[in-house]
Amino acid sequence: MTSESALEQRERDLLDAVGGAFARMRRRTMQAPVDPPSGRKDLTRNLVLNLVEEAQLAGREMTVGNLADHLMVDPSVASRMASDCITHGYLVRAASQRDGRRTIIQLTDEGNALLDHFRHQHRQAFEYITRDWPKAERLEFARLLIKYAEATSRLPEPPGSDDSDKPSHSGEGARRKSTAAKTDSAD
């Protein structure tokens, strides 16, 4: 094997290992000792609140249907996730300013405070996990991780994430339209 093909193979192997690394990173980061410790519902709440915040910062409205699309879960699962956050005061339901027939979800002050709490915990976990790294490597990894995360904003929105014509509570409208479109195209 030539040194060039060996180098190419090492590069392929490195890039192939990224998927497993992401899975381990997500799962194991939750095990880092943070103060106060993370609760069982923290990961779910963090996902939901971050998606709502991201939509609000982009000037978009978030519905439960959008949430289901972004998380790639059934609308009933997204509804339970949002309801948990609403019950605990992190989100509120509100009428859409763009279409009064739709219900959107928005962050409350308590939701913003919980996001700040999660970010503090993430920093604690990052610092704990990289505690033996040279400072330059830790900062470079943080910079590249942020760059990677920002690059994901250029990915296309999930199919169906524009909820302008479907109910936000169940997604039934989208399923009916999809079924009707299939029936119409079959005729």
Phi, psi and omega in degrees: 000130180287160180296330178291316180290327175295319177296316178298320179295318178298320177296316178298314180299318179298312181292326177294334182279351184298317183301311178297324179296318178298317181297314179295318182299314181295313183291314187280334179300328178295344181271353181294141180288114177237158183236118357284158181299152177289145176267174183296326184270356186300318181298314180296312180298319179299315178301310183297309184295323177295320178295319179295316179298316180301317179296313181299317180295331178273000180077020178255155175267144179248127175248169176296324177298317176300317181302314178300317180297315182292324181271351182057049177235165177296145179306327180292326177292314178299322179297317178295321179296314179293319180299321176301314180293325178291314180303323182270004174085012181272336178227158171229152171272144179213160176284140177296138175280345181265330181208101185301347178281344183263149174251130178247167175242141183225153177289146171258175174301321178295323177295318177296320178296320179294321176300316177300318178299313179298319180296322177296318178297320179297320178295317177302314180297316180300313181294323179294312183295324183260017186300333180266001181278151170298145183307318182298320179292318180300313181291322178294319177296317178300316180298314181291324178296318177294319178300316178299312181298320179293326179294334179292341179292345178273355177290152179294151175296151178299147176304136178084002184284348171272101187271023189296339183235018177229151180298144182277348187270337186218340183080003182301322181301318180294319179295319179297316180297318179297315179296317179296320180295319178295318180295316180297318183287339179280339182283000000 
